[in-house]
Amino acid sequence: MLIYYNIKFMSKITQKLEDSRFIKIVLNSRYLPEVIYIWKVKTKVLPFINNVRKFQICSSWGHNGRVCKGKLTYTKCGENHTEAECNSQSVTCKNCQKEHYSFNNTSRFLNTLNWLTLFALMRSIPIGEKNN
């Protein structure tokens, strides 16, 4: 069974929820089909892979503020203080201890989290028809 919903967004002009050009498709199956038909148009199905979250307060990846137990951390030096209090001239990632900002998208730490997310998704959602 296939159910779809129009994705809504908050309009900056009217300050009301409005329909977007996107739809959310919900399948009542563990198996993801290779294609589906939406309004008589054959459409390839790809799994949604959520971006790894970054939390600005503790400068760490993989969670949000509701579950964060970390302390305020400056993204440049990786130490527990604000930007105004920082005296460090060096740049150090809090997550991997390399010489880049904590939220640098080339971080090996972030790449590892992205691969783990993708691997977990592929292990739980088989693509195509069920093999007997």
Phi, psi and omega in degrees: 000141184239126177236137177230152180229143171285131176284134180253158176219157179275117180288132178288337182276307185268347183059032177233158175288131179230156178291141174260185177275359186254153176234153175253127181250129179245125179252135176268056181206153175281342183260133180266120180291156178287324178220155171223164178251122178241117183051046178065020178246125179289124186232130177290139182257127175237141178290147176280125178245111181289140177295148176292131183284148172236140182250123188292331185289309184264357179061035179241160179261157167095007179203177177234185186295333182293332183248001184288131175244008182279172179258162176305125182225133178281132187290340181283309187256346179077014181257164186275077174198174180273173178298320181295330182272354187282128175248359185285138176265344183268158177250125181221128177286131178293327187280318185239358178065018177270173183271075172200166179295155183299331182256025177291129184287352178265005182299135177296328178299313178295317179300320177297315178298319179297317179293321178296320178297314179296316180298315179298320179295314182292330178287331184263345180234095176295142180265140176084195183289151177290130177271134180268000000 
